[in-house]
Amino acid sequence: MEWLITNALAALLIPPGSLLLLALAGAAVGLRRPRLGKSLVAFALLLLYALSMQIVADALLQRLEPAPHDPLADRGGEAIVVLGGGLYFSAPEYHGDTVSSATLARLRYAAHLQRATGKPVLVTGGKPIGASSEAPLMQAVLAREFQVPVQWVEDGSNNTLENARLSYRVLSGSGIRRIYLVTHAWHMPRARLSFERSGLTVIPAPTAYTTRFELTVLDFLPSARALRDSSHFFHEVIGIGWYHLRLLVGR
């Protein structure tokens, strides 16, 4: 329930939810102050268009992403931790739940790191909406599709902060303090904050950087994909602020 409430509130704070609220506020204000109301609605539409352009969305995500760096240059990592990125529910072709495309991208890179380093792998991800737990499905994909063994399965966490705290409990029992942390590049700042505050030393191992082949006219036209990417940016920024507040008060 906490996960559902938190994400419902976040949906109202990030685009397009926040922009729709701004437009509705403009319409309401317009009943008494037409010029101000029209200005608010126009501003909401302008922001919606801007955030729906891929060139804007890419620029926002790149502000979150750490500079590219090969984690294999640091051989001090003792384990590889992979964060879940969601599920593909009731996949008809797989006859049940499986990992999402975002999670699959992280698992692919984790498999690459495991083959290069030989370090043990921990997968972390629970079931925030009461469906299948992410971690066991991640373990199955790594073993079956990448032939990579998984040493630890942490399936009780419902957000990144819990990923970190519960992973620390598992790893500290094996004397592990220094990890390669695998997640999307734009998610790395929030993930690194969470894991370092839990007591682990993090070697960032981000994947799925925001890149492009070339700039075209399509990058200036509105698209659902660009709006989704812009939403990721605001979700992360709000999430980082929220985590700083929770860590400050010791929650």
Backbone bond lengths (Angstrom), bond angles and torsions (degrees), N, CA, C in turn:
res aa  C-N    CA-C-N  psi(-1)  N-CA   C-N-CA  omega(-1)  CA-C   N-CA-C  phi
1 M - - - 1.464 - - 1.532 111.16 -
2 E 1.350 116.67 -41.54 1.464 119.89 178.84 1.523 110.73 -59.82
3 W 1.351 116.51 -43.03 1.472 120.93 179.53 1.518 109.83 -60.77
4 L 1.341 117.16 -42.37 1.462 121.04 -177.61 1.526 111.13 -66.29
5 I 1.326 116.60 -44.01 1.463 120.52 179.99 1.525 110.95 -64.86
6 T 1.343 116.01 -44.84 1.465 120.29 -179.67 1.519 111.55 -59.94
7 N 1.324 116.18 -44.73 1.461 119.40 -177.92 1.521 112.40 -74.58
8 A 1.328 117.65 -27.91 1.460 120.19 174.83 1.523 110.46 -66.63
9 L 1.330 115.94 -42.54 1.462 119.75 177.21 1.524 111.05 -65.55
10 A 1.344 115.81 -39.58 1.467 119.23 178.75 1.521 110.91 -62.62
11 A 1.328 116.38 -37.14 1.466 120.21 -179.39 1.529 111.93 -62.59
12 L 1.319 116.00 -27.82 1.464 120.00 178.43 1.526 112.13 -82.28
13 L 1.334 116.37 -18.38 1.467 120.34 -177.40 1.517 113.66 -95.27
14 I 1.341 117.05 -19.77 1.454 120.58 -177.81 1.523 109.59 -109.57
15 P 1.335 117.43 157.40 1.462 119.76 176.94 1.535 110.63 -64.03
16 P 1.340 117.51 146.70 1.473 126.99 1.97 1.521 114.49 -86.70
17 G 1.360 117.79 -5.69 1.451 119.74 -177.03 1.512 113.79 -56.58
18 S 1.332 116.89 -46.67 1.461 120.57 -179.01 1.524 111.93 -64.07
19 L 1.331 116.52 -34.70 1.465 120.12 -179.77 1.523 111.37 -72.34
20 L 1.324 116.20 -36.12 1.468 119.46 175.94 1.527 110.44 -65.84
21 L 1.335 116.62 -39.55 1.467 119.42 176.87 1.524 111.50 -63.94
22 L 1.341 115.83 -38.60 1.462 119.68 178.22 1.526 110.79 -64.66
23 A 1.335 116.18 -41.92 1.467 119.68 178.62 1.524 111.10 -65.15
24 L 1.337 117.07 -40.63 1.466 120.34 178.11 1.525 110.79 -65.13
25 A 1.337 115.88 -38.81 1.464 119.10 177.04 1.520 110.48 -63.46
26 G 1.335 116.34 -40.10 1.460 120.21 177.45 1.512 111.90 -62.30
27 A 1.336 116.27 -41.05 1.470 119.86 178.80 1.526 110.77 -64.12
28 A 1.338 116.33 -39.67 1.464 119.95 179.49 1.528 110.97 -67.91
29 V 1.329 116.18 -44.56 1.465 120.41 179.00 1.523 110.66 -63.23
30 G 1.333 115.07 -33.86 1.459 119.99 -177.93 1.519 114.29 -62.68
31 L 1.322 116.82 -19.59 1.461 119.59 177.72 1.526 111.56 -65.81
32 R 1.346 115.91 -28.74 1.468 119.99 179.84 1.529 112.35 -109.94
33 R 1.337 115.18 -34.43 1.466 119.80 -179.16 1.527 108.41 -129.11
34 P 1.311 118.05 83.86 1.470 122.22 -172.31 1.523 114.52 -55.24
35 R 1.322 117.63 -42.79 1.465 119.12 -177.19 1.531 111.41 -65.34
36 L 1.316 116.45 -44.50 1.464 120.43 178.86 1.527 110.12 -65.03
37 G 1.323 116.35 -41.68 1.459 120.22 179.66 1.515 111.74 -61.13
38 K 1.329 116.99 -45.39 1.466 120.96 179.07 1.530 110.99 -63.61
39 S 1.327 116.18 -37.54 1.468 120.19 179.47 1.525 110.80 -64.00
40 L 1.337 116.96 -41.49 1.459 120.52 179.50 1.521 111.61 -65.75
41 V 1.316 116.54 -42.37 1.468 120.15 178.65 1.524 110.25 -64.89
42 A 1.326 117.37 -43.48 1.465 121.21 179.28 1.522 110.60 -63.14
43 F 1.340 116.95 -39.91 1.459 120.83 179.08 1.529 110.65 -64.76
44 A 1.327 116.66 -40.91 1.467 120.53 178.31 1.526 110.77 -62.57
45 L 1.325 117.10 -42.22 1.468 121.09 179.35 1.521 111.42 -67.27
46 L 1.335 116.25 -38.05 1.466 120.46 178.31 1.534 110.57 -63.80
47 L 1.328 116.11 -44.17 1.464 119.82 177.80 1.528 110.88 -64.66
48 L 1.321 116.27 -39.52 1.460 119.82 179.05 1.522 110.77 -60.84
49 Y 1.318 116.21 -43.27 1.470 119.73 178.33 1.525 110.94 -64.81
50 A 1.338 116.69 -45.05 1.469 120.03 -178.16 1.519 110.89 -61.02
51 L 1.327 117.28 -46.15 1.462 121.37 -176.99 1.527 112.15 -74.39
52 S 1.318 117.02 -11.28 1.467 121.49 176.91 1.523 112.13 -93.15
53 M 1.330 117.67 1.36 1.458 121.40 175.47 1.524 109.48 -90.80
54 Q 1.313 117.50 133.08 1.463 120.70 -177.07 1.530 111.98 -63.68
55 I 1.323 117.26 -33.61 1.461 119.43 -179.29 1.527 110.81 -64.72
56 V 1.333 117.37 -34.62 1.460 121.28 177.29 1.520 110.21 -74.38
57 A 1.325 116.29 -46.26 1.466 120.57 -179.44 1.527 111.12 -59.79
58 D 1.324 117.06 -43.68 1.465 120.85 179.39 1.527 111.16 -62.50
59 A 1.329 115.92 -42.68 1.471 119.83 -179.54 1.527 110.90 -62.97
60 L 1.329 116.93 -37.79 1.459 120.50 179.13 1.527 111.05 -66.79
61 L 1.333 117.30 -48.42 1.460 120.31 -178.95 1.524 111.91 -63.20
62 Q 1.318 116.40 -37.31 1.461 119.76 -179.40 1.522 112.44 -65.21
63 R 1.324 116.96 -22.68 1.466 119.90 176.31 1.532 111.30 -70.06
64 L 1.326 116.24 -23.65 1.464 120.36 178.46 1.521 112.20 -87.53
65 E 1.312 117.08 -28.33 1.457 121.37 -169.89 1.529 112.05 -76.18
66 P 1.335 117.01 133.68 1.469 119.25 176.28 1.519 110.72 -68.44
67 A 1.320 116.63 157.13 1.464 120.21 177.23 1.524 109.45 -59.90
68 P 1.324 117.82 137.76 1.471 119.89 179.21 1.524 111.52 -55.25
69 H 1.317 114.47 131.27 1.465 120.88 -179.33 1.520 107.86 -152.94
70 D 1.301 117.16 133.41 1.460 121.26 -178.49 1.528 109.30 -76.32
71 P 1.340 118.29 112.09 1.466 119.34 179.76 1.520 112.61 -63.67
72 L 1.330 117.29 -20.30 1.462 120.25 -179.71 1.529 111.90 -71.00
73 A 1.334 116.40 -10.85 1.466 119.24 174.66 1.523 110.71 -69.32
74 D 1.329 116.09 -20.15 1.461 121.98 176.70 1.521 108.25 -108.65
75 R 1.301 116.72 105.97 1.466 121.40 -177.13 1.526 112.04 -90.31
76 G 1.328 117.20 13.91 1.460 119.90 -176.10 1.515 114.98 -86.84
77 G 1.333 117.46 -4.40 1.455 119.58 -179.72 1.522 111.84 -66.82
78 E 1.319 115.25 139.65 1.465 120.41 -178.42 1.518 112.87 -101.56
79 A 1.320 117.41 -16.88 1.466 121.57 -179.95 1.528 108.74 -158.11
80 I 1.320 114.98 162.01 1.469 122.18 177.35 1.526 107.85 -112.81
81 V 1.330 116.22 123.35 1.463 121.55 179.26 1.519 108.58 -110.59
82 V 1.335 116.57 126.26 1.466 121.97 -179.04 1.519 108.88 -114.78
83 L 1.321 116.63 125.66 1.465 121.48 179.18 1.523 110.67 -89.51
84 G 1.317 115.92 137.09 1.461 120.36 175.08 1.516 111.22 -66.96
85 G 1.329 115.38 149.29 1.460 120.74 -179.72 1.513 113.11 -126.78
86 G 1.336 116.38 23.98 1.457 119.59 178.42 1.520 112.99 109.96
87 L 1.328 115.00 167.63 1.458 121.77 -177.76 1.522 111.63 -119.80
88 Y 1.325 114.72 157.29 1.462 123.86 169.99 1.527 104.48 -103.18
89 F 1.339 115.56 101.02 1.457 120.95 -171.83 1.530 112.23 -77.52
90 S 1.331 114.90 141.55 1.465 122.47 173.84 1.522 112.25 48.54
91 A 1.333 116.35 46.18 1.462 121.10 -179.55 1.530 109.66 -64.30
92 P 1.327 118.53 113.00 1.463 119.21 -175.38 1.518 113.58 -63.37
93 E 1.345 116.87 -33.90 1.459 119.38 -178.18 1.521 112.89 -73.82
94 Y 1.355 115.55 -19.92 1.464 119.71 177.69 1.530 111.99 -108.25
95 H 1.332 115.90 1.23 1.469 121.74 176.70 1.529 112.36 60.61
96 G 1.307 115.95 41.66 1.461 120.16 177.61 1.508 112.07 151.38
97 D 1.312 115.63 -172.28 1.464 120.66 -179.49 1.526 110.69 -69.58
98 T 1.330 115.55 146.95 1.455 121.77 173.44 1.519 108.28 -149.33
99 V 1.314 117.52 -178.01 1.465 119.86 -176.74 1.526 110.42 -76.20
100 S 1.316 115.86 152.88 1.463 121.38 177.18 1.521 110.43 -77.90
101 S 1.322 115.18 171.39 1.468 119.62 178.36 1.524 110.92 -63.71
102 A 1.339 117.68 -33.81 1.466 120.63 178.31 1.524 110.63 -66.07
103 T 1.317 116.48 -44.63 1.467 119.88 178.27 1.516 110.67 -64.81
104 L 1.321 116.28 -38.84 1.467 120.34 -179.35 1.523 111.26 -61.97
105 A 1.333 117.29 -37.84 1.465 120.50 177.81 1.524 110.55 -62.25
106 R 1.320 116.97 -39.78 1.463 120.44 179.24 1.532 111.00 -68.94
107 L 1.322 116.40 -40.63 1.460 120.16 179.75 1.529 111.49 -64.96
108 R 1.310 115.58 -37.49 1.463 119.32 179.12 1.525 110.69 -60.94
109 Y 1.331 116.17 -44.11 1.458 119.15 -179.08 1.520 110.88 -71.02
110 A 1.322 116.82 -37.11 1.461 120.05 177.24 1.523 110.95 -61.22
111 A 1.338 116.35 -39.11 1.462 120.10 177.64 1.527 110.56 -63.72
112 H 1.318 116.28 -39.34 1.460 121.00 177.44 1.533 110.61 -61.39
113 L 1.330 116.36 -44.47 1.461 120.34 179.75 1.525 111.55 -66.76
114 Q 1.335 116.38 -38.97 1.460 119.40 -178.20 1.526 111.11 -65.14
115 R 1.319 116.06 -40.21 1.465 119.29 178.54 1.533 110.96 -66.63
116 A 1.318 116.47 -33.97 1.465 120.26 -177.96 1.524 112.62 -78.38
117 T 1.340 117.12 -30.14 1.465 120.11 -174.58 1.520 114.22 -110.70
118 G 1.329 116.84 -25.79 1.459 120.42 -175.72 1.519 113.47 74.42
119 K 1.335 117.87 10.29 1.457 121.04 -177.04 1.533 111.09 -78.69
120 P 1.328 117.01 151.01 1.468 120.12 179.17 1.526 111.18 -69.45
121 V 1.330 114.64 155.63 1.468 121.30 -174.32 1.522 110.73 -114.54
122 L 1.333 115.14 137.92 1.460 122.46 169.30 1.516 108.12 -116.90
123 V 1.330 117.35 130.70 1.468 121.79 174.20 1.522 107.66 -108.92
124 T 1.325 116.68 139.17 1.454 120.83 -175.94 1.522 111.40 -134.36
125 G 1.331 115.25 130.84 1.459 121.25 179.66 1.515 110.40 165.61
126 G 1.321 117.06 126.91 1.453 121.70 -178.30 1.512 113.01 -100.11
127 K 1.330 116.38 -144.21 1.458 121.82 -179.70 1.531 109.27 -134.43
128 P 1.322 116.92 76.59 1.465 120.96 -174.16 1.520 114.35 -62.44
129 I 1.324 118.47 -24.64 1.470 118.88 -179.82 1.520 111.30 -111.32
130 G 1.328 117.14 17.29 1.446 120.71 171.88 1.513 116.10 82.01
131 A 1.323 118.04 13.88 1.468 121.22 177.39 1.528 108.06 -95.19
132 S 1.322 116.30 -145.73 1.462 120.41 177.64 1.528 110.05 -70.94
133 S 1.325 115.65 149.72 1.463 120.02 173.08 1.521 109.36 -74.54
134 E 1.325 115.61 141.89 1.457 120.43 -178.71 1.529 112.28 -68.26
135 A 1.332 116.72 -45.89 1.463 120.30 -169.70 1.531 113.84 -57.51
136 P 1.339 120.65 -46.90 1.464 119.07 178.87 1.529 112.93 -61.71
137 L 1.322 116.61 -35.40 1.464 119.71 177.56 1.525 110.82 -69.79
138 M 1.329 116.66 -36.75 1.469 120.61 175.28 1.526 110.11 -63.44
139 Q 1.317 116.21 -42.88 1.465 120.54 177.78 1.524 110.62 -59.09
140 A 1.331 116.18 -43.70 1.465 120.13 -178.13 1.523 111.54 -64.22
141 V 1.341 116.76 -40.63 1.469 120.12 -179.68 1.525 110.70 -67.21
142 L 1.323 117.20 -43.45 1.466 119.78 178.83 1.525 111.19 -61.23
143 A 1.325 116.93 -42.42 1.465 120.30 -177.78 1.526 112.04 -72.40
144 R 1.326 116.23 -44.47 1.462 120.44 -173.01 1.528 113.00 -80.91
145 E 1.330 116.62 -42.15 1.456 119.89 -172.13 1.526 113.82 -99.33
146 F 1.326 117.16 -22.80 1.460 120.14 -179.61 1.527 113.00 -117.75
147 Q 1.335 116.61 -3.42 1.476 121.92 -179.17 1.525 111.60 53.31
148 V 1.332 115.51 42.16 1.460 122.30 178.59 1.527 108.66 -116.61
149 P 1.321 118.10 122.45 1.473 120.07 179.78 1.526 111.41 -74.63
150 V 1.317 115.32 150.12 1.460 121.99 177.73 1.522 108.60 -113.44
151 Q 1.314 116.58 124.77 1.458 121.74 -177.40 1.527 112.42 -81.27
152 W 1.350 115.89 -41.34 1.463 120.02 -175.47 1.524 109.98 -132.24
153 V 1.338 115.77 142.23 1.465 122.83 177.14 1.525 108.25 -123.33
154 E 1.325 116.28 113.09 1.466 121.73 178.68 1.527 106.78 -107.44
155 D 1.335 117.16 108.20 1.459 120.27 -172.97 1.525 113.76 -121.33
156 G 1.348 116.45 22.28 1.454 119.36 -179.06 1.515 115.03 -105.59
157 S 1.324 118.23 -0.86 1.472 121.61 -174.27 1.522 111.45 -94.75
158 N 1.342 115.15 147.53 1.463 120.53 -178.85 1.526 113.74 -120.38
159 N 1.333 117.60 1.18 1.461 120.91 175.47 1.524 108.19 -157.98
160 T 1.309 116.21 176.35 1.465 120.30 -173.97 1.524 112.30 -64.38
161 L 1.332 116.80 -38.25 1.455 119.55 179.22 1.525 110.75 -63.43
162 E 1.325 116.80 -40.50 1.462 120.28 177.21 1.529 111.07 -70.91
163 N 1.341 117.59 -35.95 1.468 120.47 173.41 1.522 109.66 -50.50
164 A 1.336 115.07 -47.13 1.459 120.91 -175.81 1.522 111.73 -67.95
165 R 1.318 116.70 -49.01 1.463 120.36 -175.26 1.530 111.68 -65.00
166 L 1.324 117.16 -43.14 1.459 119.78 -178.16 1.526 111.38 -75.34
167 S 1.324 117.25 -33.23 1.471 119.73 175.62 1.524 110.26 -65.57
168 Y 1.334 116.43 -38.21 1.471 119.78 177.65 1.529 110.74 -60.36
169 R 1.318 116.49 -42.43 1.464 119.65 179.36 1.525 110.99 -60.67
170 V 1.325 116.29 -42.91 1.460 120.15 -179.45 1.523 110.89 -66.26
171 L 1.327 116.28 -48.60 1.466 120.59 -173.82 1.524 112.63 -72.71
172 S 1.319 116.69 -35.85 1.470 118.80 -178.61 1.523 110.66 -63.53
173 G 1.328 116.99 -28.38 1.451 119.87 177.24 1.512 112.90 -65.76
174 S 1.332 116.43 -21.75 1.461 121.55 177.18 1.522 111.81 -102.58
175 G 1.332 116.42 9.27 1.457 120.83 178.18 1.511 114.41 74.40
176 I 1.333 117.12 20.67 1.470 121.14 -177.93 1.521 110.05 -95.94
177 R 1.326 116.10 129.63 1.465 121.80 -179.37 1.534 113.12 -125.47
178 R 1.322 118.19 -19.17 1.468 121.35 -173.96 1.527 108.94 -119.27
179 I 1.331 116.64 122.24 1.470 120.45 -171.61 1.530 112.47 -129.85
180 Y 1.320 114.65 153.52 1.461 121.93 164.35 1.532 105.73 -88.98
181 L 1.314 116.83 123.05 1.461 121.05 -176.77 1.526 109.82 -106.31
182 V 1.333 116.12 119.39 1.463 121.76 -175.83 1.524 110.20 -107.60
183 T 1.315 115.95 121.90 1.455 123.00 172.95 1.521 108.12 -161.93
184 H 1.338 117.41 -179.93 1.467 119.71 176.90 1.535 110.10 -65.64
185 A 1.308 115.62 148.00 1.469 119.68 -177.17 1.520 111.64 -58.26
186 W 1.344 117.39 -40.47 1.464 119.16 -178.79 1.531 112.42 -72.55
187 H 1.305 117.97 -16.57 1.463 122.29 178.66 1.527 111.98 -92.50
188 M 1.334 117.09 -11.41 1.456 120.88 -173.00 1.533 114.17 -60.18
189 P 1.347 121.22 -41.46 1.470 118.72 -179.38 1.530 112.71 -57.20
190 R 1.332 117.88 -45.31 1.468 120.66 -179.36 1.525 110.85 -70.12
191 A 1.341 116.07 -39.28 1.462 119.68 179.30 1.530 110.76 -65.90
192 R 1.329 116.31 -44.71 1.466 119.42 -179.00 1.517 111.07 -63.61
193 L 1.332 117.08 -43.22 1.464 121.28 176.37 1.525 110.23 -54.63
194 S 1.322 116.67 -47.26 1.461 121.21 -176.65 1.519 111.97 -64.63
195 F 1.323 117.15 -45.33 1.458 120.30 -175.73 1.523 112.03 -73.84
196 E 1.319 117.00 -36.62 1.466 118.18 178.38 1.524 110.98 -69.18
197 R 1.340 117.32 -37.15 1.457 119.49 177.66 1.528 111.48 -69.73
198 S 1.329 117.44 -21.76 1.466 120.23 178.41 1.528 111.51 -75.40
199 G 1.342 116.42 -18.36 1.447 119.97 179.08 1.515 114.81 118.54
200 L 1.322 117.35 2.63 1.458 121.29 -179.81 1.524 110.78 -97.72
201 T 1.323 116.15 150.21 1.459 121.92 172.35 1.521 107.40 -93.30
202 V 1.320 116.24 126.90 1.466 121.43 -171.46 1.522 111.70 -106.11
203 I 1.327 115.43 128.83 1.455 122.48 165.25 1.531 105.17 -102.66
204 P 1.336 118.99 106.33 1.462 119.94 -176.17 1.531 111.74 -61.93
205 A 1.326 115.48 133.12 1.461 121.56 175.88 1.527 107.82 -131.14
206 P 1.341 116.90 68.02 1.466 120.48 -176.80 1.521 111.89 -75.77
207 T 1.322 114.44 152.98 1.458 120.70 176.52 1.528 109.17 -135.79
208 A 1.329 116.36 172.93 1.468 122.68 177.36 1.529 111.95 57.91
209 Y 1.330 115.67 51.96 1.468 120.15 174.99 1.520 111.07 -62.84
210 T 1.311 115.84 156.77 1.464 122.09 176.38 1.522 108.64 -82.10
211 T 1.320 116.58 106.38 1.467 121.81 -178.47 1.524 109.19 -132.72
212 R 1.328 115.81 170.44 1.474 119.78 174.81 1.521 108.69 -150.50
213 F 1.313 114.94 158.63 1.464 120.35 177.67 1.521 110.34 -77.49
214 E 1.321 116.25 -50.92 1.461 120.59 178.45 1.523 108.94 -159.62
215 L 1.323 116.03 159.26 1.455 122.15 178.57 1.521 109.30 -82.04
216 T 1.345 116.22 128.72 1.466 120.94 178.66 1.523 108.84 -132.34
217 V 1.316 115.85 175.62 1.460 121.16 178.43 1.523 111.46 -62.25
218 L 1.333 116.87 -25.85 1.463 120.46 -179.74 1.520 111.90 -63.24
219 D 1.336 116.52 -26.54 1.459 119.74 -179.66 1.526 112.46 -70.49
220 F 1.323 117.24 -12.47 1.460 121.36 -179.82 1.521 112.47 -106.87
221 L 1.323 116.80 0.05 1.462 121.58 178.88 1.528 109.74 -100.22
222 P 1.329 117.89 146.37 1.467 119.89 -177.60 1.527 111.71 -66.80
223 S 1.341 114.99 141.77 1.460 120.14 177.36 1.518 109.62 -149.08
224 A 1.325 115.29 151.98 1.470 120.45 178.56 1.521 110.59 -65.11
225 R 1.324 116.98 -35.90 1.465 120.04 179.80 1.522 111.18 -62.42
226 A 1.325 116.94 -43.67 1.464 120.06 -179.97 1.525 111.03 -64.47
227 L 1.325 116.89 -40.42 1.467 119.86 178.96 1.525 110.35 -64.15
228 R 1.338 116.32 -38.21 1.473 119.87 175.53 1.526 110.89 -61.55
229 D 1.327 116.96 -43.47 1.461 120.54 -179.24 1.528 111.13 -66.19
230 S 1.328 116.53 -40.02 1.467 119.45 175.95 1.527 110.66 -62.02
231 S 1.330 115.94 -38.54 1.460 120.07 178.31 1.520 111.14 -63.41
232 H 1.336 117.04 -38.04 1.471 120.53 175.60 1.526 110.31 -56.72
233 F 1.329 116.54 -43.08 1.463 120.29 -178.83 1.521 110.87 -59.79
234 F 1.333 116.84 -51.47 1.456 119.65 -176.96 1.526 111.30 -68.01
235 H 1.324 117.01 -33.95 1.461 120.37 176.06 1.523 110.55 -61.11
236 E 1.326 116.83 -42.75 1.460 120.52 -179.73 1.523 111.51 -69.05
237 V 1.306 117.50 -43.04 1.464 120.51 -179.67 1.529 110.65 -61.51
238 I 1.328 115.97 -46.08 1.466 119.62 177.99 1.524 110.15 -65.37
239 G 1.335 116.17 -39.80 1.459 120.10 179.79 1.516 112.57 -63.59
240 I 1.321 117.46 -41.18 1.466 120.73 177.88 1.536 110.30 -62.17
241 G 1.317 116.49 -44.20 1.461 119.83 178.10 1.521 112.00 -62.61
242 W 1.322 116.49 -41.95 1.459 121.82 -179.95 1.526 110.87 -65.41
243 Y 1.334 116.69 -40.89 1.461 120.21 179.27 1.526 111.07 -66.79
244 H 1.326 117.41 -39.91 1.470 120.09 176.67 1.532 109.92 -59.14
245 L 1.339 116.04 -41.15 1.458 119.88 179.69 1.520 111.05 -66.46
246 R 1.337 117.04 -44.52 1.463 120.10 179.80 1.524 111.42 -64.15
247 L 1.319 116.78 -40.54 1.459 119.95 179.38 1.524 111.15 -68.11
248 L 1.334 116.18 -32.86 1.460 120.46 179.75 1.522 111.27 -65.07
249 V 1.345 115.45 -39.17 1.467 119.11 -178.75 1.527 111.98 -91.80
250 G 1.337 115.71 2.67 1.456 119.65 174.21 1.496 115.21 79.60
251 R 1.349 118.03 27.97 1.471 120.74 178.52 1.522 110.19 -100.48
